[in-house]
Amino acid sequence: MGHLPTGEIIEKAVLLAGRAPSLHNSQPWHWTFDGATLRLFAVPERMLAATDTSGRQMLISCGIALGHLRAALAAAGWRIRVARFPDPNRREHLADITFEPARMVTDGDRERADAILRRHTDRLPFLAPTGWPDFEYVLRSTFDPSDASLYILGDDSRPTLARASEMTASLRRYDADYHAELRWWTGHTIADTGVPEQALPSQEERQRVTVGRRFPDATAASRRSEVAADQSMILVLSTDGDTPDELVRCGEVLSTVLLECTLAGYATCPLTHLIEVPHSRAMVGELTASSSRPQVLVRVGIAPESEENAPATPRRPLGEILEMTESAAGTQ
Ligand SMILES: Cc1cc2nc3c(=O)[nH]c(=O)nc-3n(C[C@H](O)[C@H](O)[C@H](O)COP(=O)(O)O)c2cc1C
């Protein structure tokens, strides 16, 4: 193996990174590769201004893509070095990534990369995750706690979360910009972005998951009727502040958390509506009993096995998210 990954390896890794989840499947990332350095940019035109007013979730989404890229390249035998925010005059330039050959590829590296294609957001009710304490212990060893703090909310938090969720919806009832954005991005897909209707819950299904975001109701017949009420574990990732660097790092940790959950056979659903409204964000903060700032919640649980897998949500094609200089494209 040479000292630089080929263009083909980069293409495959960026394609897998593109499977990262993002707010309403907005996919707000762009990559360039010049043969030696891979650069990651946020795309502010893909920021959802009425939902994600400060662009926090755009940066978290890009951080997840960066985490997925790291996982994809580890399985291909490459470690990455990340220089963050390398151009102080260009805030959307999030990272310059360089490479070194890995000493070895472990089964774990391969399995985590394989989990990228299996992971998807599941908005239906979950059964309680079995084997949680052992899993949590291992999960905490897979990321640097200085990048983000992980809190697990007990079952006794559920009523407060349901109240906070209700409050968020009420506070937004007259927010036409928020609702217009939600209708534009969800319930159908446009140009390989957005959340397809099959991925959304019907009104009846939504009532069994009291902490979910309120999307336009899907018309699906009632699914997963054997789970009368959601029994998921609820995770919160928090950071000390809301700086761009902290948000991208939080996204990288979220990538790891989602992939590790997928590997363990758990279903996941990121939740951020509670964080978008200051009042409910403060309620979540109180539940974590910490002064750090909650960034994202994740429902984790078991989806009954009998079900057919939902079709994968779409992604923009590689040609739209990766730009290669001619010399880099030639290194196949
Ligand atoms: C920062 C962020 C915020 C999200 N917020 C929510 C949310 O509040 N509710 C929800 O059901 N899904 C949420 N999602 C999941 C996305 O809608 C989902 O990742 C996207 O539609 C792509 O689908 P997939 O995850 O199945 O690949 C969020 C994802 C990210 C990365």
The ligand as a MOL file (V3000), in Angstrom:
LIG
                    3D

  0  0  0     0  0            999 V3000
M  V30 BEGIN CTAB
M  V30 COUNTS 31 33 0 0 0
M  V30 BEGIN ATOM
M  V30 1 C -28.9350 16.4920 13.3960 0
M  V30 2 C -30.0810 15.5420 13.0810 0
M  V30 3 C -31.3460 15.8120 13.5700 0
M  V30 4 C -32.4090 14.9270 13.3320 0
M  V30 5 N -33.6190 15.1800 13.9170 0
M  V30 6 C -34.6140 14.2730 13.8000 0
M  V30 7 C -35.8380 14.4350 14.5160 0
M  V30 8 O -36.0100 15.3710 15.2730 0
M  V30 9 N -36.7950 13.4810 14.3620 0
M  V30 10 C -36.6160 12.3940 13.5520 0
M  V30 11 O -37.5130 11.5630 13.4570 0
M  V30 12 N -35.4640 12.2230 12.8340 0
M  V30 13 C -34.4650 13.1200 12.9590 0
M  V30 14 N -33.2660 12.9280 12.3010 0
M  V30 15 C -33.1280 11.8000 11.3720 0
M  V30 16 C -33.1470 12.2520 9.9060 0
M  V30 17 O -34.4360 12.6610 9.5230 0
M  V30 18 C -32.6440 11.0960 9.0140 0
M  V30 19 O -31.3220 10.8510 9.3570 0
M  V30 20 C -32.7020 11.3710 7.5390 0
M  V30 21 O -34.0330 11.5050 7.1230 0
M  V30 22 C -32.0360 10.2470 6.7210 0
M  V30 23 O -32.6300 9.0110 6.9630 0
M  V30 24 P -31.8260 7.7740 7.5640 0
M  V30 25 O -31.2860 8.1860 8.8870 0
M  V30 26 O -32.8590 6.6850 7.6470 0
M  V30 27 O -30.7200 7.4330 6.6170 0
M  V30 28 C -32.1980 13.7820 12.5350 0
M  V30 29 C -30.9130 13.5190 12.0440 0
M  V30 30 C -29.8590 14.3690 12.3330 0
M  V30 31 C -28.4950 14.0360 11.8510 0
M  V30 END ATOM
M  V30 BEGIN BOND
M  V30 1 1 1 2
M  V30 2 1 2 3
M  V30 3 2 2 30
M  V30 4 2 3 4
M  V30 5 1 4 5
M  V30 6 1 4 28
M  V30 7 2 5 6
M  V30 8 1 6 7
M  V30 9 1 6 13
M  V30 10 2 7 8
M  V30 11 1 7 9
M  V30 12 1 9 10
M  V30 13 2 10 11
M  V30 14 1 10 12
M  V30 15 2 12 13
M  V30 16 1 13 14
M  V30 17 1 14 15
M  V30 18 1 14 28
M  V30 19 1 15 16
M  V30 20 1 16 17
M  V30 21 1 16 18
M  V30 22 1 18 19
M  V30 23 1 18 20
M  V30 24 1 20 21
M  V30 25 1 20 22
M  V30 26 1 22 23
M  V30 27 1 23 24
M  V30 28 2 24 25
M  V30 29 1 24 26
M  V30 30 1 24 27
M  V30 31 2 28 29
M  V30 32 1 29 30
M  V30 33 1 30 31
M  V30 END BOND
M  V30 END CTAB
M  END
